[in-house]
Amino acid sequence: MAKFLITAGVIILCVGLLMHFAPGLLKWFGHLPGDIRIENDNTRIYIPFTSMILVSLVLTIIANLWR
């Protein structure tokens, strides 16, 4: 369990550093076809279907390679 938590922390740190020093690099994430955005005057609704499917696939591949 400790090994998993350390690895997850390092991954989160790397993504955070990437977003801080190169904010335009992940600009496409959240704007994929299939992500739903509804914006009115007082309301914003954002449902990132395609982005979360992509995250799920990447995490599944990483988990299978880990084992």
ZIDADA-V119345 format. One record per backbone hydrogen bond with DSSP energy under -1.0 kcal/mol. NH is the residue of the N-H (numbers start at 1). CO is the residue of the C=O. If there is no record, write none. Layout:
# ZIDADA-V119345
{{NH;CO} {NH;CO}}
This chain:
# ZIDADA-V119345
{{5;1} {6;2} {7;3} {8;4} {9;5} {10;6} {11;7} {12;8} {13;9} {14;10} {15;11} {16;12} {17;13} {18;14} {19;15} {20;16} {21;17} {22;18} {25;22} {27;24} {31;28} {35;32} {36;47} {38;45} {40;43} {45;38} {47;36} {49;47} {52;48} {53;49} {54;50} {55;51} {56;52} {57;53} {58;54} {59;55} {60;56} {61;57} {62;58} {63;59} {64;60} {65;61} {66;62} {67;63}}
